[in-house]
Amino acid sequence: MTIRLYYNSSYVTEWETNITKSLKRDDGWYVLLEESAFYPHGGGQPCDTGKINGVPVLDVISEEDEVLHKVERLPEGSAASCRIDWQRRFDHMQQHSGQHLLSAVCLKLFDAMTLSFHLGIEFATIDVAKPELTPEQLSHLEREVNQAIYDNHRIASYMVSEEEAGSLPLAKPPKVSGNIRIVEIERVEYNACGGTHVSSTGGIGMIKLLRTEKMKGNTRISFKCGNRALKEFNDCLGIIGKLSLKFNTGKDEIIARVEKWEQEQKQFQTEMAALKEQNDSFVARELLELQESCLIAHQFENKPLKDMQSLAIKLTSLTNDPVLLADLADLKVVLSHSGRFELSCGAFFKEHLEAYGGKGGGSSTMAQAGFGTLNEALAFYEFARARFQNSVV
């Protein structure tokens, strides 16, 4: 049986012990220690990492009474000098203690029991038994939970019997029997938990609620605590600073400037659409004047696919002849007709594109395709032009 040092203190980062056993499994080597402060996966909290005799610990799992440490390679000797990755451990302590506090306040304010907890790499989440939380409720929840941090309630952990646990106002019934580890936030809650926690709510630092989403009739709350919350604030402040410089204004005026910019962009897009329509009409007339056969075919040096499609629509509204357009920069080809021909553009592309390394498709009256090389695009263009050169298809 492994003596789990983190049960007594989450602040143990270095210790000396002995390796009691080594195991070779399909996914690598594992070692067992007499005493371990490495927290294994469980309770929504990821495992600790660190080193044993300088060898990196890659994963930690719990199997019955033992803690198994997956190592990069077997450490030398039976004596073990162990060290926890403290930055990772403390981050997990802040998030897990923050979750306990957030869940307790959420239950107190809205009678919303926490159903699950997940501690991810970027943020943590809890699912609470409530269909919806309004922005006002979330704001109230955030204020209350941070006030509890400022009040700096003591957080203690200790073992009790099942009988003793039954006399405590636990947040939810324990999932284990026998001796039960209790994590108590003084004057806030009692919770059966085997995880690592800070010694008082002040150690959580702060809690920032990020967003909510509906999850199977419940509400999922995403949040960050402590250093994660501070980093989130600094990242957002950096973005605001860049926007302030971009728009040459103070942060309080950024929204107004963005809204003004959006209006200007809408006006610009409207004017651009009108100019493109005029340009399409001009180019269409020019191509019709230059037409020498019953096919309108033209190659562009740099014309986006959407612009070629718009031009094709304009042309087919003016003539019943098929239209074949190509862009040599983006290696795109468009084929279109007014519907006079029985041949489907999409079916034609489907039948012949593969032979030219092209990919695409479309409807009976318009199809488009892209190619990997200029030679492939040109070869297909010439092939299609030859097929549509005569009015009888």
N, C-alpha and C positions, 0 to 999 in steps of 0.2 A: 504494500500500500504506500502510495506517495503522500508525504506530508505536504499539504498545500499551504505555502507560506503566505500567499495573497489573501487567505481567509482571515488572518490576523492583522495584516497590514498591506495596503496597496502600495506602500512607499518603499518596500524592499526592492532594491535594484541590483545589488551584488551580494553574493553569498558563496560559501564553500560547502561542498557536499560530496557524495560518492555516486558513481555510476553503478547501478545494481544489475542492469541487464541491457543487452543490445539485441535488436531484432532486424532481420533483413526481410523486407516486404517487396511486393512487385514495384512499388513506386519509390523505393529507396530505403535508407537506413534510419532506424529509430533507436533512441536510448531512453532508459528509465533512470530516474534519480531518486535518491532517498528523500530529498527535500527539493521542492520546486516552487519558485515564485512565478513561473511562466503560466499565464492564464490560457487555458484551451478554448477552442471555439465553443460557444454556448450562450443561451439566453439573449440572442440577438447581437452579441458582442463578438467581434473577431478576436483571434488569438494574439498573444504577444509574440514578438521576435526578439532576437538577441544573439548571444554567443555562449557556447560551452567550450572551455579551453581554447578559445579563439576561433572555434568552428561555428559558422553561421547556423542558427536555428531557423528552419524554413517554415515549419508548421508545428502546431501543438494540438493534440487531440486528447480527449478523456475517454477511457474505456474502463467501466466499473470503478474500481478504487485507484486505478493507475493513471498517471499523466504521461503520455508518450510524446517524445520530442523528435520530430523529423529533422535530421541534420544533413548538411551538405556532404559530409564524410564522417567516418567514425573518429571521435576524439581519441587521443592517445592516453593510455593509463586509465586507472579506475577513479582517481581523485578528480573532482570537477570544480573548476572555477567558473562561476556563471554570472552573466550580466544581462540585464533586460535593456532593450531599446526604450529608454525612458521617454523620449519625445512621443513615440507611438503609444506607450502605456498611458502617459498623462493625458494625451488627447482622448483616448478611450474612457478614462476616468471622468473627464469633464463631460463628455457626451452622455455617458451612462447615468451619472448623477443628475445631469440636466434632464434626462428623460424621466427619471423617478419624480423629480420636482414638477416637471411640466404635466405629467400624468396626474399627480396628486392635485394640483391646482385646477386642472381641467375637470376632474371628478367633483371637486368642491364647488366650482362655479356653475357647471352645466350638467352635473350628474352623468358625465360621459366617461364610461369605463374604457381604459386602454385595452385593446384586444391583442395587439402585437407591437413589437419594437424591432427596428432594423438599423444597425449602425453601419453606414456605407463609408466609402473612401472620401466622398465629397461632403455628404450631409447625412443626417439621421432622420428617421421617420417613425411616427406612431400612428396606428389606426385606432380611432376612438369610435365608440358605439353611439354615433349621432349622425343623422343624415346630412346635416349642414351646419356650418358655423358662419355667421355673418361677419363682415369686416369689422363691425363694432365689437362683436364678441371676441374676435381674434385680437383686436387691439387691447381690450380689457384683459384677456388672458396673458398677453405679453407683458403688460404693466405689472400684473399681480405676481407673475412668476419671477420677474426681475426684482421686484420688491422683496420677495422671499430670499433671493440671493444676497441683497444688501443687508437683510436681517441676520445673515450669517449663522443659520441654524447648524448645530453640530450634527454630523453624520457618523453613526457608529454601526459596527457590525459585530454580531455575536451569535453563538449557537444556543438553541433551545430545544427542548423535547417536543414531541407532538402535542402533549398535553399543555405545555406552556404556550406553544404556538396557538392552540385553540383559544386561549384566553386573551390573545392580542387582537386588536382591530386591524387585521391584515387587509391590504388593498384587494387581494384575491387569494383564494385557497392555494396552498403550496402544492407543487407537482411532485414533491419527494416525500418520503416517509422517514422515520427515525429521527436523528438529529437534523434540525433545520436551521439554516443560516438566515438570520434576520438582518436586513439593512434598515436602520431607523434614521429618519430625518426628524430631529427633535421638534416636537410640537406640530409636525406636518403629517407624517405617515409611517407605517410599518410595512415592510415588504419582504417576502421570502425571495432571496436573490443570492446567487453565487458569484456575482461579478465584482469588478474592482471599482472603487469609488473614492472621491476626494474626501477629506476629513471634515469639511463643513461646506455649506452651500456657497460661501464666498469663493471657494476654490473653483466653482463653475465659471466664474468670471462674468458672463452674460449669456442670455439666450435670445436669439433672433429667429422669429418665425418667418419662413420664406414664402410658403404657398400652401394651399390645400387642394385636394382633389377628391372626387367621389370614388369610393372603392367598395363595391358590392353592398351598397346600402349604408355604408359607414363613411367616415371622413378620414382621409390620410393627411396628417400635418407633417410637412418637411421643416426642419429647423437645424440651426447650428449653435454650438455652445463654445464659450471660451475663446481660445486662439483661432478656431475656425470662424467664429462670428466676427472677430477683430479683422481677420484677413478679408472676409466678405465686405466689411465696411470699407477697408482700405482699397479694395478692388473697385468698389462702386465709386468711392471718392476720386480714384484715378480716372475713371471714365467721365465723371462729371467735370473734372479739371480739363480733360482733353476737349470735351464739348464746349466748355466755356471759352477755351482758346479758339476753337474752330469757329464759333459764332461770335467771338469777340464780345462776350457779355458775361454778367454775373450768373451764378448758379440759379438764382431765383427767377431769372428771365429766360432760362434755357427752353422751357416748355413753350412759352410764347413765341420764341424765335423758331423753334422746330415747326410749330403750327403754321407760322407765316411762310416758312420754307416749303412746307407741304402744299400750301395754297399756290405758291409760285410754281412749284413743280407740276401741279395739276394744270395750271394755265399754260405752262410750257409744253406739256404733253398734248394738250388740245391744239395748240398752234402747230406743233410738230406733225400731228396727225393730219391737219389740214394741208400742210406743205407736202407731206408724203402723198396725199391724195392728188394734189396738183401735179406733183412730179410723176406719179404713176400714169396719170392721164397723158402727160407730155411724152413719156417714154413709150407708152402704148401706141400713141399715134405715130411716133417715129418708127417703131418696129413694124407697124402695119404698112407704112409707106415704103419701107425697105424690103418687105416680103416679096420673095421671088418664086415661091412655090406654095402648095397648099398646107404648109407647115410653118409656124412661127418658131424659130429656134435662135437662141442667143446665149452667149457666154459672158458672165460678168467677172470682173477682177476681184470685187469685194462687195458682195450684196448678201446680207443676212437672209436666212431661210424664210423668216416671216415676211420680209419685204418681197422676196421672190414669189411667195404664195399670194400676197396682195396684188402684185402685178399680174400674176396669172389669172386671178379672178377678174381683174379689170379687162384684160385682153379677151377672155372668153365671154365677157358681156358684150364685146364689140364685134366678135367674129365667131363663126362656127368651126374654124380651122383649129386643129390641136396646137398646143403651146408646149414647147420644151425649153426649159431654162436651166442653166448651170452656174454655180459659183465656184471659181477656181481656187479661191482662198480657203473656204470652209469645206470644199469637196462635197457639195450638195447638188442634187439634180431634182427638178420638179417637172412633172408631166401633168397636163390638164387639158380638158376639152369641155365644151358647153353641154354635152350630153347627146350630141348628134350621132356620135359613133357608138356602135354596139360594144366595142372593145372596152373592157374595164381597165382604168389606169392601175388600180391596185392589183388586179389579177396579172396584168402585164409585168409589173414590178416583181410580184411574187414568183412568177415563172422564170424570170431571167436574171434577177439580181445576184443570186448565189454564184453564177458563172463569172461574175465580175467583182466578186468580193464585197458587194454592197449589202447594206441592211436598211430596211425601210418598209413602207407599205402605204395604204391609203384607201380611198373610196373609189367608186366607179368613175368619178369625174376628176379626181385629183389624187396624186400620189407623190411622195417625196422619199429620197434615199440619201444616205451618207456613205462615203467610201474611205478606205484607209490610205490610198495613195492617189496622186494626181493622175497617173497613168490609168488606174482603174476607173476613175470618174470620167475621164475623157473617152475611154474605150466604150463605156456604157452609153455615154451621151451620143457618140457617133453611131452606135448600134441602134439606139432608139430613133435617132434622126433618120437613119436609112429606112427603118420600118414605117415611120410616119411621113416619109417624104412625099408619098403619093396620097391623094385624097381617098383612094380605095384601100382600106386597112383590112 
